[in-house]
Amino acid sequence: MRPTSALRRRSLGVVLAIGTSVLAACAGADAFPPIPDVGDVTTVPPIDRRTDDRSGIALPGVGGTTTTVVVMGPGRSRLVGRVDGPDGPLAG
């Protein structure tokens, strides 16, 4: 069965509408404003981690005790333990 001329015109109209929409979407104005010029930027020299000595920094202690039981043997590894805080064992 051959398409009728009305069906051909409708198909042509759909194709032209889709093509026009695609062209309009591609030719629109820029969606984002241009990036502003920040001018001169002062940079900080990188830190040489080979000579950066932090051994003099004292970290505060944490109260409580930690106990850990490691099962040694063949098979799957396990790590089971308990953390005791100042008010008793911690959940989790």
Contacts in CASP RR format, 6 or more apart in sequence:
PFRMAT RR
TARGET T0000
AUTHOR 0000-0000-0000
METHOD contacts of the structure
MODEL  1
MRPTSALRRRSLGVVLAIGTSVLAACAGADAFPPIPDVGDVTTVPPIDRR
TDDRSGIALPGVGGTTTTVVVMGPGRSRLVGRVDGPDGPLAG
3 11 0 8 1.000
63 85 0 8 1.000
63 86 0 8 1.000
64 83 0 8 1.000
64 84 0 8 1.000
64 85 0 8 1.000
64 86 0 8 1.000
65 84 0 8 1.000
65 85 0 8 1.000
66 82 0 8 1.000
66 83 0 8 1.000
66 84 0 8 1.000
67 81 0 8 1.000
67 82 0 8 1.000
67 83 0 8 1.000
67 84 0 8 1.000
68 79 0 8 1.000
68 80 0 8 1.000
68 81 0 8 1.000
68 82 0 8 1.000
69 80 0 8 1.000
69 81 0 8 1.000
70 78 0 8 1.000
70 79 0 8 1.000
70 80 0 8 1.000
71 78 0 8 1.000
71 80 0 8 1.000
82 89 0 8 1.000
83 89 0 8 1.000
83 90 0 8 1.000
84 90 0 8 1.000
END
